[in-house]
Protein backbone atom coordinates (compact mmCIF):
# COMPACT_ATOMS: atom_id res chain seq x y z
CA UNK A 1 0.00 0.00 0.00
CA UNK A 2 2.46 2.78 -0.79
CA UNK A 3 0.22 4.55 -3.32
CA UNK A 4 -2.97 4.30 -1.22
CA UNK A 5 -0.99 5.57 1.77
CA UNK A 6 0.27 8.63 -0.13
CA UNK A 7 -3.19 9.36 -1.58
CA UNK A 8 -4.69 9.10 1.91
CA UNK A 9 -2.10 11.47 3.35
CA UNK A 10 -2.76 14.12 0.71
CA UNK A 11 -6.54 13.74 1.05
CA UNK A 12 -6.23 14.03 4.83
CA UNK A 13 -4.54 17.43 4.42
CA UNK A 14 -7.63 18.62 2.54
CA UNK A 15 -10.14 16.94 4.83
CA UNK A 16 -11.33 14.52 2.14
CA UNK A 17 -12.21 10.87 2.73
CA UNK A 18 -10.58 8.10 0.72
CA UNK A 19 -12.15 4.84 -0.38
CA UNK A 20 -9.78 2.14 -1.62
CA UNK A 21 -10.91 -0.23 -4.37
CA UNK A 22 -8.33 -2.97 -4.77
CA UNK A 23 -7.93 -6.15 -6.76
CA UNK A 24 -7.85 -8.01 -3.47
CA UNK A 25 -7.33 -7.20 0.19
CA UNK A 26 -4.31 -8.76 1.81
CA UNK A 27 -3.84 -9.26 5.52
CA UNK A 28 -3.17 -6.07 7.44
CA UNK A 29 -4.89 -3.74 4.97
CA UNK A 30 -6.92 -2.26 7.81
CA UNK A 31 -3.74 -0.62 9.16
CA UNK A 32 -4.27 1.95 6.42
CA UNK A 33 -7.31 3.24 8.34
CA UNK A 34 -4.86 5.19 10.48
CA UNK A 35 -3.48 6.79 7.31
CA UNK A 36 -6.95 8.10 6.48
CA UNK A 37 -8.56 5.47 4.28
CA UNK A 38 -12.20 5.27 5.33
CA UNK A 39 -13.22 2.04 3.59
CA UNK A 40 -11.80 -0.82 1.55
CA UNK A 41 -13.42 -2.85 -1.21
CA UNK A 42 -12.09 -5.76 -3.23
CA UNK A 43 -13.15 -6.05 -6.86
CA UNK A 44 -13.00 -9.85 -6.64
CA UNK A 45 -16.47 -10.88 -5.53
CA UNK A 46 -15.73 -14.57 -5.02
CA UNK A 47 -12.74 -16.90 -4.99
CA UNK A 48 -11.35 -17.17 -8.52
CA UNK A 49 -8.05 -17.95 -10.23
CA UNK A 50 -5.81 -14.96 -10.92
CA UNK A 51 -6.13 -15.44 -14.68
CA UNK A 52 -9.92 -15.23 -14.47
CA UNK A 53 -9.72 -12.13 -12.28
CA UNK A 54 -7.36 -10.48 -14.76
CA UNK A 55 -9.60 -11.36 -17.71
CA UNK A 56 -12.68 -10.00 -15.93
CA UNK A 57 -10.86 -7.08 -14.31
CA UNK A 58 -12.69 -4.30 -16.10
CA UNK A 59 -16.15 -5.72 -15.36
CA UNK A 60 -15.21 -6.51 -11.75
CA UNK A 61 -13.89 -2.98 -11.20
CA UNK A 62 -17.00 -1.47 -12.75
CA UNK A 63 -19.27 -3.52 -10.49
CA UNK A 64 -17.25 -2.64 -7.38
CA UNK A 65 -17.34 1.07 -8.27
CA UNK A 66 -21.11 0.90 -8.81
CA UNK A 67 -21.50 -0.70 -5.38
CA UNK A 68 -19.42 2.04 -3.75
CA UNK A 69 -21.49 4.73 -5.48
CA UNK A 70 -24.70 3.02 -4.37
CA UNK A 71 -23.52 3.29 -0.77
CA UNK A 72 -22.38 6.89 -1.23
CA UNK A 73 -25.71 8.06 -2.62
CA UNK A 74 -27.71 6.20 0.04
CA UNK A 75 -25.88 8.14 2.73
CA UNK A 76 -25.81 11.44 0.82
C-alpha positions in Angstrom: 0.0 0.0 0.0 2.5 2.8 -0.8 0.2 4.5 -3.3 -3.0 4.3 -1.2 -1.0 5.6 1.8 0.3 8.6 -0.1 -3.2 9.4 -1.6 -4.7 9.1 1.9 -2.1 11.5 3.4 -2.8 14.1 0.7 -6.5 13.7 1.1 -6.2 14.0 4.8 -4.5 17.4 4.4 -7.6 18.6 2.5 -10.1 16.9 4.8 -11.3 14.5 2.1 -12.2 10.9 2.7 -10.6 8.1 0.7 -12.2 4.8 -0.4 -9.8 2.1 -1.6 -10.9 -0.2 -4.4 -8.3 -3.0 -4.8 -7.9 -6.2 -6.8 -7.9 -8.0 -3.5 -7.3 -7.2 0.2 -4.3 -8.8 1.8 -3.8 -9.3 5.5 -3.2 -6.1 7.4 -4.9 -3.7 5.0 -6.9 -2.3 7.8 -3.7 -0.6 9.2 -4.3 2.0 6.4 -7.3 3.2 8.3 -4.9 5.2 10.5 -3.5 6.8 7.3 -6.9 8.1 6.5 -8.6 5.5 4.3 -12.2 5.3 5.3 -13.2 2.0 3.6 -11.8 -0.8 1.5 -13.4 -2.8 -1.2 -12.1 -5.8 -3.2 -13.2 -6.1 -6.9 -13.0 -9.8 -6.6 -16.5 -10.9 -5.5 -15.7 -14.6 -5.0 -12.7 -16.9 -5.0 -11.3 -17.2 -8.5 -8.1 -17.9 -10.2 -5.8 -15.0 -10.9 -6.1 -15.4 -14.7 -9.9 -15.2 -14.5 -9.7 -12.1 -12.3 -7.4 -10.5 -14.8 -9.6 -11.4 -17.7 -12.7 -10.0 -15.9 -10.9 -7.1 -14.3 -12.7 -4.3 -16.1 -16.2 -5.7 -15.4 -15.2 -6.5 -11.7 -13.9 -3.0 -11.2 -17.0 -1.5 -12.8 -19.3 -3.5 -10.5 -17.3 -2.6 -7.4 -17.3 1.1 -8.3 -21.1 0.9 -8.8 -21.5 -0.7 -5.4 -19.4 2.0 -3.8 -21.5 4.7 -5.5 -24.7 3.0 -4.4 -23.5 3.3 -0.8 -22.4 6.9 -1.2 -25.7 8.1 -2.6 -27.7 6.2 0.0 -25.9 8.1 2.7 -25.8 11.4 0.8 
